[in-house]
């Protein structure tokens, strides 16, 4: 009983002791990007810019030009592409920290419920309104609605591995009304891996194509195991973010997309908790 009381007092004292104040973090920076949204409920595709703080000049009068870059859809058993759209120009002013948050790109999507799949990519260019000089080309933005493709990442702690799988149903579309239903698809797995050796140290990331497989479609369904990776040992954080792209046909039209992220974080308990667990295991027979 005395040992229990002593351990409880140590635990309460440690919990009550305030942690040392962390140094103030530097102001975050973000390269400008386009955020595209496929809103099936509202029946519209929209795009806006975000970020720019720390990169763009503050309080700068600019013109943002949004452009439709590419897209595809599956509707009523056929593959198609959204109609071309004229560029949209919007005048705006960057914030005091360079942030650029402006919308203006909209595409009506009244028959969204009829699409098994829809994806659209929007780009933008930012120019100085006074000089006409290009000051930024934000990262492109892509939105997707996919009602038939599933992507999974399974972490196995026993083997320290992560396995990627993808599957699809209702893949019965044709490229043209005269073509037979799709007989096979191409499934590509793009991975961004993040590894952080120590909690307070910066991590490092790598983006690469992990696998690309030709997969047969039978009765409108297909499934594929993309890869199995062994996560690095001894790291505070090991994570993978997966993006899957499914294409078909003579021109490799995108007909499916999906993404998942999984990882492993090493947990470290307080010293008093580890000591208490060790002592409890040793003395359990007398308690």
Secondary structure, 3 states (H helix, E strand, C coil): CHHHHHHHHHHHHHHHCCCCCCCCCCCCCCCCEEEEEEECCCCEEEEEEECCCCCCCCCCEEEEEEEEEEEEEEECCEEECCCCCCCEEEEEECCCCCCCCCEEEEEECCCHHHEEEEEEEEEEEEEECCCCCEEECCECEEEEEECCEEEEEEEECCCCEEEEEEEECCCCCECCCCCCCCCEEEEEEEEEEEEECCCCCCCEEEEEEEEEEEEECECCEEEEEEEEEECCCCCCEEEEEEEEEEEECCCCEEEEEEEEEEEEECCCCCHHHHHHHHHHHHHHHHC
